[in-house]
């Protein structure tokens, strides 16, 4: 979608790019390119971001941090 974004999780920098467009307050699923790997995040009933679909498994807390980062950036 745009420029690569960075997030630091557990003292490790990760580069990600958002492949979902457009993003609004009603968005509940995000497709993210994390370190070159396609990751799909989905917001559950409680509002937490969890990993869905295929792709490399990531730490659930990293998935939550990525979802929060996107939510804050786009004021979701």
C-alpha positions in Angstrom: 0.0 0.0 0.0 2.8 2.4 0.8 6.1 2.8 2.5 7.5 0.1 4.7 6.8 0.7 8.3 8.8 -0.4 11.3 7.9 -1.9 14.7 10.2 -3.0 17.5 9.1 -6.1 19.4 11.2 -7.8 22.0 14.2 -5.7 21.1 13.9 -6.8 17.4 13.1 -4.5 14.6 10.5 -5.8 12.1 9.6 -4.1 8.8 6.0 -4.5 7.6 3.9 -3.2 4.8 0.1 -3.0 4.7 -1.5 -4.6 1.7 -5.2 -3.9 2.7 -6.9 -0.9 1.2 -8.9 1.0 2.0 -8.7 0.9 5.8 -11.5 2.3 7.9 -12.9 1.9 11.5 -15.0 -1.0 10.2 -11.9 -2.9 9.0 -11.6 -6.3 10.8 -9.0 -8.0 8.6 -5.6 -6.9 7.6 -3.1 -8.3 5.1 0.4 -7.4 6.1 3.8 -8.2 4.5 6.0 -8.8 7.5 9.7 -9.2 6.7 8.8 -10.4 3.2 6.2 -12.9 4.4 2.4 -12.5 3.9 0.5 -12.5 7.2 -3.3 -12.1 7.7 -4.5 -10.6 10.9 -8.2 -10.6 12.0 -9.9 -8.7 14.8 -11.8 -11.1 17.1 -15.0 -10.5 19.1 -13.0 -9.0 22.0 -11.2 -6.6 19.7 -7.9 -8.4 19.9 -5.8 -9.0 16.7 -5.1 -12.7 15.9 -3.3 -14.4 13.1 -5.5 -16.2 10.5 -4.9 -18.1 7.4 -1.7 -19.6 6.0 1.8 -18.2 6.3 4.5 -18.4 8.8 3.3 -18.5 12.4 4.2 -15.5 14.5 4.0 -14.8 18.2 0.4 -13.9 19.2 1.7 -10.9 21.1 3.5 -9.7 17.9 0.3 -10.1 16.0 -1.5 -8.0 18.6 1.3 -5.4 18.5 1.1 -5.2 14.7 -2.7 -4.8 14.8 -2.4 -2.1 17.4 0.2 -0.3 15.4 -2.0 -0.2 12.3 -5.0 0.8 14.4 -3.2 3.7 15.9 -1.7 4.8 12.6 -5.1 4.8 10.8 -7.2 5.8 13.8 -9.4 2.7 13.6 
